[in-house]
Amino acid sequence: MKWNRRFLYGGLILSSFPLVAALAFGLLDALFPLPEEWLSPPSGTRVLDRSGIELRRFLATDSMWRFPVTLQDVSPDLVKALIESEDRWFYEHPGVNPFAIVRAAWGNLVAGRVVSGASTIPMQIARMSDPRSRTLEAKVIEAFRAIQLSIKYSKTELLEAYLNVAPFGGNIMGVGAASLLYFDKPPSQLSLGESALLAVLPRAPNWYNPARHPDRAMVIRNQVLELLTSRKVVDLAEAKRAMRQPMVAHRRPSPMLAPHFSLFVKHRLGAEPNLVTTLDISKQRTLEQLLFRHVLRIRQEGISNAAAVILDRKTREVLAMVGSVDFFDDQTQGQVNNAISRRSPGSTLKPFLYALAFDQGLAIPESRMLDVPTDFAGYTPENYSGTFSGQVTIAEALSRSLNVPAVRQLTRVGLNKFYDLLKRGGLETINRPPSFYGLPLALGTCEVRLLDLANLYATLAEGGRHRPWRIVSHSDEVEQQLFSPEASHTISQILTRVTRPDMPDSWRLTQDRPIAAWKTGTSFGHRDAWAVGFDDTLAVGVWVGNPDGKVVKGISGAVHAGPLFFDILRAFTTGSRDLRLADAPNLRPVKICKASHLLAGPDCPETYTALAGPKLKIGRCSDHKRILVDAETGDLLEGDCVMARPATSTVVRTVPPELAAWLASQGKSVPKLPPLSSYCSDVPSGRPPTIISPSATTTYVVRHDTPSRFQKINLKAVSSDPSQILWWYVDGVFIGTTSDKKTLFYSMQLGKHQASVSDGFGRSHTLEFNVIR
């Protein structure tokens, strides 16, 4: 009876053992969960061009060469060799192989020393992920972790994990890095012999290192091949061919192709094993050669470096980027990527200002702007040439890159609207309030990146449809309409008229000069030269200068950047004579006065037809006036004398008062009304004064960093008699008087104000102006 009871108790204990063991394992699993990072160590990064050519490799954050792979990325020979040599019963055991443990223990006991181990692939993953001294306690922990791994992950996931965390010598981790660095190939292309070696290399990665010890590597490789043939896994003849192959392995350094671009991609996109980019390495190499030759020509002028980018204007893919002529030249700051450095763009922003004016309906290419000395509340812009033209069309102002008309246009379209346009166009480095830049923003007194600027020109080329530049093929960026197709088409056509360095006056008559829309710029302080534009397929940006910002006297976008721009186009162009601009269906014909370039009025003697967009707010011609003159003397008749003298109607032309004043200062003839008839004694001679400063279209800004005594507005008016005294009032308060020998200034106060001026005959002119902070 006692024996039966003992048997029963023993049976109960044995039967409950699995449950107790499971409960104990569950408790330990809860107390010591499996670290998630074990199977996902940090990855290094390979930057590839669009066809898969490796540009550069970057270490993982733990300074290891590691490029994770999936099982599908690995040669089947490697998987077979790994399982047969390291864990034959991998697919059967639960993480720990009890038979292997018994076999290893007996063999070690007989030999009196450790001659074999019983580590499975999951146990090796545990040991490599959490290295410990080789003690019995460490083995128990490895076994526990191996079971955890086998419960949580599939066999495929465990094989992939092993292949990605196994050491292969030095700081080479994982078969992805080992295959590339030793054999210069992906693991999917490993030969049988290479697979046999890599299967066992983690046992002693430094001892069997094929680059340092090829003889040792061949010995262990052949042992694995013999094992595979003995187990009928590999054909004997195939194994013998693999054994005859020499051990050709080298520790290959990372390539250094497109170094600036590769760094930019790595920093922009972070750590991924493989980054397939948009770069075309053949175009990149050609672009590097073009920059090198160009800088060699201009270096004697004190210019040490250049940068360029090429974009597919439709997709916005970056096809080539050269940040400096020589990445390794420390004397010229070669490692500075000038393609993404912040630089003053000079006049390259003007096309977008005029495009905004066209879209607002404030101008058409034939509209005329004053190009005369102008004072904008103390800011007096000058043209690059130091001269003035009096009056020019917008097309001429843009193609000649005149500064004064551009600033005048900015006062009309509005500083805030232009600022917002540039921000929406991707010029994200314009990051201070609009008031910080002020009216000089029209002339590029800000900082932009060459890459962003070239992309904005691509937007112009594509009918105003804006999208960000791309350095990888996939993109989910939202497209927005930045300009109308009509404004884009019009500006692009104007930019084809910019004087070119390659046959400047007759390029259209040659067959080997493709069409291009382009613009140059020279920064304030003579530090940067730019040339940016596009042809029928590409958008190209060029910067020339010194990375340290050293001033170069005489540096010019047209002279120093323009030739490189056209060298690039000739190297990559399709030779098209058609820019392939987007359709502009809403361009419509309007009748323009030939003399004033305003909408034709009823008294304009000559007119012509021009194209305008859907919005049009330009005024009708006011330069041509119908007046009554004395039929005998031709003098002007006004007032009661009209009834007393024989009168006839005629049309005369005048010009804006500001232009008239400049023409007179230059000794040029000024169109004006005929003198008042002496019979008109009841009418004062001349015309009423006209205020030219302040301007109703200029927003005056009070700067916080400038003393108030230096922030004043010049009160100035044009009068038919410059010698007469003019009386000035602001907001109804008398300010003072001016004449040809006396000037007057108004200290700026915040808010909207009304300025009035009157002459001795009581004739006056009034306007409103605005002062902001």
Secondary structure as the mmCIF struct_conf table of DSSP 4:
data_model
#
loop_
_struct_conf.conf_type_id
_struct_conf.id
_struct_conf.beg_label_comp_id
_struct_conf.beg_label_asym_id
_struct_conf.beg_label_seq_id
_struct_conf.end_label_comp_id
_struct_conf.end_label_asym_id
_struct_conf.end_label_seq_id
HELX_RH_AL_P HELX_RH_AL_P1 LYS A 2 LEU A 31
BEND BEND1 PHE A 32 PHE A 32
HELX_LH_PP_P HELX_LH_PP_P1 PRO A 33 PRO A 35
HELX_RH_3T_P HELX_RH_3T_P1 GLU A 36 LEU A 39
BEND BEND2 SER A 40 SER A 40
HELX_LH_PP_P HELX_LH_PP_P2 PRO A 41 SER A 43
STRN STRN1 THR A 45 LEU A 48
TURN_TY1_P TURN_TY1_P1 ARG A 50 SER A 51
BEND BEND3 GLY A 52 GLY A 52
STRN STRN2 GLU A 54 PHE A 58
TURN_TY1_P TURN_TY1_P2 THR A 61 ASP A 62
BEND BEND4 SER A 63 SER A 63
STRN STRN3 TRP A 65 ARG A 66
HELX_RH_3T_P HELX_RH_3T_P2 LEU A 71 ASP A 73
BEND BEND5 VAL A 74 VAL A 74
HELX_RH_AL_P HELX_RH_AL_P2 PRO A 76 GLU A 86
TURN_TY1_P TURN_TY1_P3 ARG A 88 GLU A 92
BEND BEND6 HIS A 93 VAL A 96
HELX_RH_AL_P HELX_RH_AL_P3 PRO A 98 ALA A 111
TURN_TY1_P TURN_TY1_P4 GLY A 112 GLY A 112
BEND BEND7 ARG A 113 ARG A 113
HELX_RH_AL_P HELX_RH_AL_P4 ILE A 121 SER A 129
BEND BEND8 ASP A 130 ASP A 130
BEND BEND9 ARG A 134 THR A 135
HELX_RH_AL_P HELX_RH_AL_P5 LEU A 136 LYS A 152
BEND BEND10 TYR A 153 TYR A 153
HELX_RH_AL_P HELX_RH_AL_P6 LYS A 155 VAL A 165
STRN STRN4 PRO A 167 PRO A 167
BEND BEND11 GLY A 169 GLY A 169
TURN_TY1_P TURN_TY1_P5 GLY A 170 ASN A 171
STRN STRN5 ILE A 172 MET A 173
BEND BEND12 GLY A 174 GLY A 174
HELX_RH_AL_P HELX_RH_AL_P7 VAL A 175 PHE A 183
BEND BEND13 ASP A 184 LYS A 185
HELX_RH_3T_P HELX_RH_3T_P3 PRO A 187 GLN A 189
HELX_RH_AL_P HELX_RH_AL_P8 LEU A 192 VAL A 200
HELX_RH_3T_P HELX_RH_3T_P4 LEU A 201 ARG A 203
BEND BEND14 ALA A 204 ALA A 204
TURN_TY1_P TURN_TY1_P6 PRO A 205 TYR A 208
TURN_TY1_P TURN_TY1_P7 PRO A 210 ARG A 212
HELX_RH_AL_P HELX_RH_AL_P9 PRO A 214 SER A 230
TURN_TY1_P TURN_TY1_P8 ARG A 231 LYS A 232
BEND BEND15 VAL A 233 VAL A 234
HELX_RH_AL_P HELX_RH_AL_P10 LEU A 236 ARG A 244
BEND BEND16 GLN A 245 GLN A 245
HELX_LH_PP_P HELX_LH_PP_P3 ARG A 252 PRO A 255
BEND BEND17 LEU A 257 ALA A 258
HELX_RH_AL_P HELX_RH_AL_P11 PRO A 259 LEU A 269
BEND BEND18 PRO A 273 PRO A 273
STRN STRN6 ASN A 274 VAL A 276
STRN STRN7 THR A 277 THR A 277
BEND BEND19 THR A 278 THR A 278
HELX_RH_AL_P HELX_RH_AL_P12 ILE A 281 ILE A 298
HELX_RH_3T_P HELX_RH_3T_P5 ARG A 299 GLU A 301
TURN_TY1_P TURN_TY1_P9 GLY A 302 GLY A 302
STRN STRN8 ASN A 305 ASP A 312
TURN_TY1_P TURN_TY1_P10 ARG A 313 THR A 315
STRN STRN9 GLU A 317 GLU A 317
STRN STRN10 VAL A 318 VAL A 322
BEND BEND20 SER A 324 VAL A 325
TURN_TY1_P TURN_TY1_P11 PHE A 327 PHE A 328
HELX_RH_3T_P HELX_RH_3T_P6 ASP A 330 THR A 332
TURN_TY1_P TURN_TY1_P12 GLN A 333 GLN A 335
BEND BEND21 VAL A 336 VAL A 336
TURN_TY1_P TURN_TY1_P13 ASN A 338 ALA A 339
BEND BEND22 ILE A 340 SER A 341
STRN STRN11 ARG A 343 ARG A 343
HELX_RH_3T_P HELX_RH_3T_P7 GLY A 346 LEU A 349
HELX_RH_AL_P HELX_RH_AL_P13 LYS A 350 ASP A 359
TURN_TY1_P TURN_TY1_P14 GLN A 360 GLY A 361
BEND BEND23 LEU A 362 LEU A 362
TURN_TY1_P TURN_TY1_P15 PRO A 365 GLU A 366
STRN STRN12 ARG A 368 ASP A 371
BEND BEND24 VAL A 372 VAL A 372
STRN STRN13 PHE A 376 PHE A 376
TURN_TY1_P TURN_TY1_P16 ALA A 377 GLY A 378
STRN STRN14 TYR A 379 TYR A 379
TURN_TY1_P TURN_TY1_P17 TYR A 384 SER A 385
BEND BEND25 GLY A 386 GLY A 386
STRN STRN15 GLY A 390 THR A 393
HELX_RH_AL_P HELX_RH_AL_P14 ILE A 394 SER A 399
TURN_TY1_P TURN_TY1_P18 ARG A 400 SER A 401
HELX_RH_AL_P HELX_RH_AL_P15 ASN A 403 VAL A 413
HELX_RH_AL_P HELX_RH_AL_P16 LEU A 415 ARG A 424
TURN_TY1_P TURN_TY1_P19 GLY A 425 GLY A 426
TURN_TY1_P TURN_TY1_P20 GLU A 428 THR A 429
BEND BEND26 ARG A 432 ARG A 432
HELX_RH_AL_P HELX_RH_AL_P17 PRO A 434 TYR A 437
HELX_RH_3T_P HELX_RH_3T_P8 LEU A 439 LEU A 443
TURN_TY1_P TURN_TY1_P21 GLY A 444 GLY A 444
BEND BEND27 CYS A 446 CYS A 446
STRN STRN16 VAL A 448 VAL A 448
HELX_RH_AL_P HELX_RH_AL_P18 LEU A 450 ALA A 461
TURN_TY1_P TURN_TY1_P22 GLU A 462 GLY A 464
STRN STRN17 ARG A 465 HIS A 466
STRN STRN18 ARG A 470 ARG A 470
BEND BEND28 ILE A 471 ILE A 471
STRN STRN19 VAL A 472 VAL A 472
BEND BEND29 SER A 473 SER A 473
HELX_LH_PP_P HELX_LH_PP_P4 GLU A 477 GLU A 479
STRN STRN20 GLN A 480 GLN A 481
BEND BEND30 PHE A 483 PHE A 483
HELX_RH_AL_P HELX_RH_AL_P19 PRO A 485 LEU A 495
TURN_TY1_P TURN_TY1_P23 THR A 496 ARG A 497
BEND BEND31 VAL A 498 VAL A 498
HELX_LH_PP_P HELX_LH_PP_P5 THR A 499 ARG A 500
BEND BEND32 PRO A 501 MET A 503
TURN_TY1_P TURN_TY1_P24 PRO A 504 SER A 506
HELX_RH_3T_P HELX_RH_3T_P9 TRP A 507 LEU A 509
BEND BEND33 GLN A 511 ASP A 512
STRN STRN21 ALA A 517 THR A 522
TURN_TY1_P TURN_TY1_P25 PHE A 524 GLY A 525
BEND BEND34 HIS A 526 HIS A 526
STRN STRN22 ASP A 528 PHE A 534
BEND BEND35 ASP A 536 THR A 537
STRN STRN23 LEU A 538 GLY A 545
TURN_TY1_P TURN_TY1_P26 PRO A 547 ASP A 548
TURN_TY1_P TURN_TY1_P27 LYS A 553 GLY A 554
HELX_RH_PI_P HELX_RH_PI_P1 GLY A 557 ALA A 561
HELX_RH_AL_P HELX_RH_AL_P20 GLY A 562 PHE A 572
BEND BEND36 ARG A 577 ARG A 577
HELX_LH_PP_P HELX_LH_PP_P6 LEU A 581 ASP A 583
TURN_TY1_P TURN_TY1_P28 PRO A 585 ASN A 586
STRN STRN24 ARG A 588 CYS A 593
TURN_TY1_P TURN_TY1_P29 LYS A 594 SER A 596
BEND BEND37 LEU A 598 LEU A 598
STRN STRN25 LEU A 599 LEU A 599
HELX_LH_PP_P HELX_LH_PP_P7 ALA A 600 ALA A 600
TURN_TY1_P TURN_TY1_P30 PRO A 602 ASP A 603
BEND BEND38 PRO A 605 PRO A 605
STRN STRN26 THR A 607 ALA A 612
BEND BEND39 PRO A 614 PRO A 614
HELX_LH_PP_P HELX_LH_PP_P8 ILE A 618 GLY A 619
STRN STRN27 ARG A 620 ARG A 620
HELX_LH_PP_P HELX_LH_PP_P9 CYS A 621 CYS A 621
BEND BEND40 ASP A 623 ASP A 623
STRN STRN28 HIS A 624 ASP A 630
TURN_TY1_P TURN_TY1_P31 ALA A 631 THR A 633
STRN STRN29 LEU A 636 LEU A 636
TURN_TY1_P TURN_TY1_P32 GLY A 639 ASP A 640
HELX_RH_AL_P HELX_RH_AL_P21 CYS A 641 ALA A 644
BEND BEND41 ARG A 645 ARG A 645
STRN STRN30 ALA A 647 ARG A 653
HELX_RH_AL_P HELX_RH_AL_P22 PRO A 657 SER A 665
TURN_TY1_P TURN_TY1_P33 GLN A 666 GLY A 667
HELX_LH_PP_P HELX_LH_PP_P10 LEU A 673 PRO A 675
STRN STRN31 LEU A 676 LEU A 676
HELX_LH_PP_P HELX_LH_PP_P11 SER A 677 SER A 677
TURN_TY1_P TURN_TY1_P34 SER A 678 TYR A 679
TURN_TY1_P TURN_TY1_P35 SER A 681 ASP A 682
BEND BEND42 VAL A 683 VAL A 683
BEND BEND43 SER A 685 GLY A 686
STRN STRN32 THR A 690 SER A 693
BEND BEND44 PRO A 694 PRO A 694
TURN_TY1_P TURN_TY1_P36 ALA A 696 THR A 697
HELX_LH_PP_P HELX_LH_PP_P12 THR A 698 THR A 698
STRN STRN33 THR A 699 VAL A 701
TURN_TY1_P TURN_TY1_P37 HIS A 704 ASP A 705
BEND BEND45 THR A 706 THR A 706
HELX_RH_3T_P HELX_RH_3T_P10 SER A 708 PHE A 710
STRN STRN34 LYS A 712 VAL A 718
BEND BEND46 SER A 720 ASP A 721
TURN_TY1_P TURN_TY1_P38 PRO A 722 SER A 723
BEND BEND47 GLN A 724 GLN A 724
STRN STRN35 LEU A 726 VAL A 730
TURN_TY1_P TURN_TY1_P39 ASP A 731 GLY A 732
STRN STRN36 VAL A 733 THR A 738
STRN STRN37 SER A 739 SER A 739
TURN_TY1_P TURN_TY1_P40 ASP A 740 LYS A 741
STRN STRN38 LYS A 742 LYS A 742
STRN STRN39 LEU A 744 SER A 747
BEND BEND48 LEU A 750 LEU A 750
STRN STRN40 GLY A 751 SER A 758
TURN_TY1_P TURN_TY1_P41 GLY A 760 PHE A 761
BEND BEND49 GLY A 762 GLY A 762
STRN STRN41 SER A 764 ILE A 772
#
